[in-house]
Amino acid sequence: MPAVTVSDITVLPRITQPDPAIAHERPVKSVTSAPSGYEGEGFPVRRAFAGVDLRDLDPFIHMDQMGEVEYAPGEPKGTPWHPHRGFETVTYMLDGIMEHQDSNGGGGVISNGDTQWMTAGSGLLHIETPPEHLVLSGGLFHGIQLWVNLPKIQKWAAPRYQDIRGGDAALLSTQDGGALIRVIAGSVAGHEGPGSTHTPITLVHATVSPGAELVLPWQPDYNALVYVLAGQGTVGAERRPFRKGQLAVFGPGDTIRTQAGTTQPQAEPNLDVLIIGGRPIREPIAMAGPFVMNTRAEVVQAFEDFQAGKLGSIPAVHGAPTELRSTD
């Protein structure tokens, strides 16, 4: 799991551990296991938020851990062209390469710690697929796709695309150097990530060495979720065990805690976690497939607009016709 690493963690800015005398540590509300499924043209995913109440996730809606899978030549798969409206998609690549293209002119290639941040807003079409050379060669594929809701007032915002290089993330460490913290969006202890968000959120990828502990100050008006990308450890002051493919949901407070187990699986030497939180929107949610709106009527309108071609058109590629299919 390369993402972004450093040769000398001791040179990074260090996060001061919150004072336990005044910090209000968040309790763990639940730990759930992500079921496996398939997305797009058939690539394997873990549904990270399955079984979790949307009120605990708000402003997040959906998250897939894509892979981790080693493709043989000819096997890599992506998604066909499909529409979105009313939210943002965040694709964070850990291993492998993914190309993005959308009907608003956005697009790019991400790999090993890069992030594609697409604000669908009022609506657009997009496609995510491995590049042709990766399809031919095969290789490792592992990433995350997160859906971030937009408040009603911003669901009709103009579509926007951000290409965030892994090296642009704010890199931090704990006082003892036991954890590498990558701030992709939002703020941790005054250190800002490069991602620009409509909905106030924080997105962090942390690598915690065996036996080390990560205690982060966390904005009290945000929710707090920790998903295990690899390895095993404990979460919260109560030290509840959790492992790869599990999501911990925290209760109220201003500090969150995770600890890596002293022993780790042979293929996963560290505990890698995705830490996310945001200010809840607390608005009605009506969603179906690729549309996340406030009412059923708005979802029906989104489908009608899509079918009428109002969400954009597929850019021509070498003059070849492209078939459009609706997908989740």
Buried (B, 14 or more C-beta within 10 A) or exposed (E): BEBBBEEEBEEBEBBEBBEEEEBEBBEBBBBBBBEEEEBBEEBBBBBBBBEBEBEBBBBBBBBBBBBBBEBEEEBBBBBBBBBBBBBBBBBBBBBBBBBBBBBBEBBBBBBBBBBBBBBBBBBBBBBBBBBEEBBEBBBBBBBBBBBBBBBBEBBEBEBBBBBBBBEBBBBBBBEEBBBBBBBBBBBBBEBEBBBEBBBBBBBBBBBBBBBBBBBBBBBEEBBBBBBBBBBBBBBBBEEBEBBBBBBBBBBEBBBBBBBBBEEBEEEBBBBBBBBBBBBBBEBEBBBEBBBBBBEEEBBBBBBEBBEEEBBBEBBEEEEEEEEBEEBE
